[in-house]
Amino acid sequence: MPKEIISTTTAPQAIGPYSQAIKIGEQIYCSGQIPLRANGSMVEGSIGEQTEQVLINLRAVLEAAGSSLNDVVKTTIYLVDLGDFAAVNEVYGSYFPQDPPARATVGVTALPKGAKVEIEAVAVVK
């Protein structure tokens, strides 16, 4: 199966040599999203506001690939401060209210552009 590069202007453009997502068959592998707006400006607010923007970005990339947040099967969350876990969970849970995907959360030293949170996802196309 050939891989399809997914790119949309409704999410921030890649800031390095990677694609927003790759679609192979019925699977979509989304690169990690940080809290950049589609215009490239960073959300400087709370961890909740940053998480909200990250999930908006993921939703846009998934929709460009013919999928949705409802079709996400696995996420990985990267947090600069694991003390933000509860606040991230609150926002994250509002985007996955039923049958949430499998997930890992990892504490990291730093993220690109000073972000506090990054989320990557794997989804399917139904």
C-alpha positions as CSV (number, residue, x, y, z in Angstrom):
1,M,0.0,0.0,0.0
2,P,1.4,3.4,-0.9
3,K,1.6,6.0,1.9
4,E,-0.4,9.2,1.5
5,I,0.9,12.5,2.9
6,I,-1.8,14.4,4.8
7,S,-1.5,18.1,4.9
8,T,-4.1,20.8,5.8
9,T,-4.0,24.5,6.2
10,T,-6.5,24.3,9.1
11,A,-3.7,23.1,11.4
12,P,-0.2,24.5,11.8
13,Q,2.3,23.5,9.1
14,A,5.1,21.2,10.1
15,I,8.0,23.1,11.7
16,G,10.5,20.5,10.5
17,P,11.1,17.7,8.0
18,Y,7.9,15.7,8.8
19,S,4.3,15.5,7.7
20,Q,1.2,16.4,9.7
21,A,0.1,12.8,9.2
22,I,0.6,9.7,7.1
23,K,-2.3,7.6,5.9
24,I,-1.6,4.0,4.9
25,G,-4.6,2.0,4.0
26,E,-7.2,2.6,6.7
27,Q,-4.7,3.8,9.3
28,I,-3.6,7.4,10.0
29,Y,-0.5,8.3,12.0
30,C,-0.6,11.8,13.2
31,S,2.5,13.7,14.1
32,G,2.6,15.3,17.5
33,Q,0.7,18.5,17.7
34,I,1.7,21.4,20.0
35,P,-0.4,24.4,20.8
36,L,0.2,26.4,17.6
37,R,-2.7,28.0,15.9
38,A,-3.1,27.4,12.2
39,N,-1.4,30.7,11.5
40,G,1.7,29.5,13.4
41,S,1.3,31.6,16.6
42,M,1.6,29.9,19.9
43,V,-1.2,29.7,22.5
44,E,0.5,31.2,25.6
45,G,-2.3,30.5,28.0
46,S,-2.9,27.9,30.7
47,I,-2.2,24.2,30.2
48,G,-5.9,23.8,29.6
49,E,-5.9,26.3,26.8
50,Q,-2.8,24.8,25.3
51,T,-4.4,21.3,25.4
52,E,-7.5,22.6,23.8
53,Q,-5.5,24.0,20.8
54,V,-3.6,20.7,20.5
55,L,-6.8,18.8,20.2
56,I,-8.3,21.3,17.7
57,N,-5.2,20.7,15.6
58,L,-5.4,16.9,15.8
59,R,-9.1,17.1,14.9
60,A,-8.2,19.2,11.8
61,V,-5.5,16.8,10.6
62,L,-7.7,13.8,11.1
63,E,-10.6,15.4,9.2
64,A,-8.2,16.2,6.4
65,A,-7.4,12.5,6.3
66,G,-11.1,11.4,6.2
67,S,-11.2,10.5,9.9
68,S,-12.2,12.1,13.2
69,L,-11.4,12.1,16.9
70,N,-14.0,9.4,17.3
71,D,-11.8,7.1,15.3
72,V,-8.6,7.6,17.3
73,V,-7.3,4.3,18.7
74,K,-4.1,5.5,20.5
75,T,-2.6,8.7,21.7
76,T,0.6,9.7,23.4
77,I,0.7,12.8,25.5
78,Y,4.0,14.5,26.3
79,L,4.0,16.9,29.3
80,V,6.7,19.2,30.5
81,D,5.2,19.1,34.0
82,L,3.4,16.0,35.1
83,G,1.7,18.2,37.7
84,D,-0.5,19.3,34.8
85,F,-1.9,15.8,34.3
86,A,-5.3,16.5,35.9
87,A,-5.9,19.7,34.0
88,V,-4.9,18.0,30.7
89,N,-7.2,15.1,31.5
90,E,-10.1,17.4,32.1
91,V,-9.8,18.9,28.6
92,Y,-8.8,15.7,26.9
93,G,-11.8,13.9,28.4
94,S,-14.2,16.5,26.9
95,Y,-12.8,15.6,23.4
96,F,-13.1,11.8,24.1
97,P,-16.3,11.5,26.2
98,Q,-17.1,7.9,25.1
99,D,-14.9,5.0,24.4
100,P,-11.6,6.9,24.8
101,P,-8.5,5.6,22.9
102,A,-5.6,3.8,24.5
103,R,-3.1,6.3,25.8
104,A,0.3,6.8,27.3
105,T,1.5,10.0,29.1
106,V,5.2,10.8,29.2
107,G,7.0,13.5,31.2
108,V,9.6,15.3,29.1
109,T,12.2,18.0,29.8
110,A,11.1,20.3,27.0
111,L,9.0,20.6,23.9
112,P,9.3,22.6,20.7
113,K,8.7,26.3,20.9
114,G,8.3,26.2,24.7
115,A,5.0,24.2,24.5
116,K,3.8,22.6,27.7
117,V,2.0,19.8,26.0
118,E,2.2,17.7,22.8
119,I,-0.2,15.0,21.7
120,E,0.3,12.4,18.8
121,A,-2.4,10.0,17.6
122,V,-3.1,6.9,15.6
123,A,-6.6,6.6,14.1
124,V,-8.5,4.6,11.5
125,V,-10.7,5.6,8.6
126,K,-14.2,4.0,8.8
